[in-house]
Amino acid sequence: MDINKMDYEDDNKTLDKKQIEAEERELMLKAEVENVESADSKIDDGPVKTALSGDLTEQGREVKPKFIPIGAIKMPGFFTKNSDKDKSKDEEAAIEKDTENEKTDESSKVKENRFQFLQKFTKFLQQPESDNEDKDRKKGLFNIRYPRVFQKRGSAPNNADATLASMETLDDKLDTPNDGMETVKLEPVEVEEGKIPPKLPLKERIRQKKFIIDDIVVVGVVILVLVAVIIGIIIGAQAGPPVERPLRLGRYITTFSSCGPVEGILDEGVYKFFSIPYALPPVGNRRFTYAQPLNISTCWNGTYDARTKGPLCLQFLENATITGEEDCLTLDVITPHVRYDSPLPVVILIGANTLAGGISPAQPSALYARTKEVVFVRPNFRLGPFGFLALDILSKSRYPNTSGNYGLNDLVRALKWVHLNIKNFGGDPESVTLLGHRAGATLTAALTTIGSAQKLYSRVWLSSPSVIFPGEPLEQSQKLNNGFKEITKCNDVSCLRKISTAEILTPDIWLENYMGNLPRSDESKHSLLVLDGELLRVHAYESWDTQKEAKKSGKDKVFKPMVFGTTQHSSHSDLLQNKHLEWTADIVEKMVNDSVIGEKNLTSSVFTHVNKTYEGLVELISSIRTLCPLVSLARLRLAVPLYVVLGSGAGGGAGGSGIAGINADVEAILGTFESEMPEQRRYMAAMQQLFYYYVWHGHLPGPESGLIQVGQDLLPLSGLPLCDLLIREDIVPRYAHID
């Protein structure tokens, strides 16, 4: 269509313009022919050569072929004719003369020759390639290279055999005015030397060890993705939910101990294991001896059933009744998880109302094991004569010659079991808190003086312990128990180990308790703990002083963190409150005058600190028996924290309005405190914050030493003037309770 358009435009041109175009065309064809002849003198026969050989016109004259090189076809808007500015003036004149003679028929012959050439050239390109033709094409048609745009991608940049024509031969020869024709110059895309084309196959690039930037980017991205996946797996494994042991029948779970598998039960959202033996039964020949560990010959076969509660140890209750069994050296474990990752702090509950017995409120709590994330352990230990009888006939039956403190040795054996096995129950053996309550706190304080037990716990919490520790030698304690031989009529060890439990549990000897009464000058005390020379070798005060000095010098760190505490009305009991239907001021004043307070003429001084009511009386008794002796021990001697539960916060618990009974702190810690009023719930939250922070961190949230009052909040206690008076008058700690 472009050629037809061009011919149609030629008919409208003037004669002068046609002559000029004919001259320029003739110059172009002549220059191209000369360039071709000089570049390639040997061209095989073919349709192209025939077109170049020339024909005779109708007038018999030789007409030079009108050679149109590929890439120089004049098409409007695409290609333009080339010019040759280096031609001589003679050549231009000759061409001009020939053009004037042929001006009438030049256009038709040019068109005819042009169409003939294009037809032959097209036919030539469509012929199948033979070996010679393939060879000729590799040499290049007319020795003209293909443009870069027609080369096969990935071919070498300097391969001349793969080119057809080059647009570099199409240079502008004449400075002609713009006649609507565009000059398009196609230049090859050069590839820098030493570079690998980007589309080279990956295998080839790997073989040549030459890579492009895309390869490096892809490898980098893959490495980053792999690293991210690995980090995600590690973090997910650590942050994911812990893997619990499988349950049997959806309720029963089995773990391991040093003596074999143990099966517990899932209940209340926690795992409960009851009555797991930690020592041999103290019966028969093992009565009145130290607890002996389990071994291979005495362990159980198969799986031990720990799904039901076992009996308590033989003991007296407050109403003088007897409960429990002699075969009782077991412990309970309550844990929220049975796993080995992320072990939880362990709280060992050591509770007894007196060393003769009494069921303590220090019992494991399923709710707080789950919500506070701790493992509770409650060991049974021997009480009364089975746990603390010291007699000469017993001391002579063993070497070294000693007796007594069997219940204390039970606790040491239980601590060793916990240290060895608690990891199988989800507990951390390196984070063990001893929570002692009342007589259990007295035993716990004694444990802190035993060298073999000091590495088995991390910290100590003592609720209402006694500060009267054994100071008498073993011989003196044995003399005090000679009356037991007279009652039982036993003069040797074999007799003591054969008599019945009822004959051993004689209430007249073991049920001495002055905690709920004001002291009298003629009262007698019977300490069940003794300096046996094996477990307890020195007085507790001396042991603590040695530990403090070792800690200060940096030589030893056996002095573990300790917290003492009690309640404002620790001596309250239903038995004491029911002595009178109505407590008047005269009754209270008479009871104070009949005690050591009246003997020292301190009645009026005391009533400046307490009122003449039942609550005032109980506060005075508690200060003499428990609170003020602890103040002298914790603040003046050990420099450890001491908390006091006030009746204004814990009031309403067991006993009446404004009364903070002796169990108020432990009940709040374990969630059994009766909290009906908002003030009581705030108190319970404050008490739990104090205790469980200590369990998890090893220290209180406040100062390391000092007095803390626990009411609805935790506040510092500036002082206790009543205690200062009682300490100054030598009533404290002389009349402190002993168990």
Secondary structure, 3 states (H helix, E strand, C coil): CHHHHHHHHHHCCCHHHHHHHHHHHHHHHHHHHHHHHHHCCCCCCCHHHHHHCCEECCCCCEECCCCCCCCCCCECCCECCCCCCCCCHHHHHHHHHHHHHCCCCHHHHHHHHHHHHHHHHHHHHHCCCCHHHHHHHHHCHHHCCCCHHHCCCCCCCCCHHHCCCCHHHCCCCCCCCCCCCCCCCCCCCCCCCCCCCCCCCHHHHHHHCCCCHHHHHHHHHHHHHHHHHHHHHHHHHHHCCCCCCCEECCCEEEEEECCEEEEEEEECCEEEEEEEECCCCCCHHHCCCCCCCCCCCCCCCCCEECCCCCCCECEECCCCCEECECCCCEEEEEECCCCCCCCEEEEEEEEECECCECCCCCCCCHHHHHHCCCEEEEECCCCHHHHHCCCHHHHCCCCCCCCCCHHHHHHHHHHHHHHHHHHHHCEEEEEEEEEEEEHHHHHHHHHCCCHHHCCCCCEEEEECCCCCCCCCEHHHHHHHCHHHHHHHCCCCHHHHCCCCHHHHCCHHHHCCCCCCCCCCCCCCCCCCCCECCCCCCCCHHHHHHHHHHHHHHCCCCCCCCEEEEEECCCCCCHHHHCCCCCCCHHHHHHHHHCCHHHHCCCHHHHCCCCCCCHHHHHHHHHHHHHHHHHHHHHHHHHCCEEEEECHHHHCCCCCCCCCCCCCHHHHHHHCCCCCCCHHHHHHHHHHHHHHHHHHHHCCCCCCCCEEEEECCCEEECCCCHHHHHHHHCCCCCCCCCCC
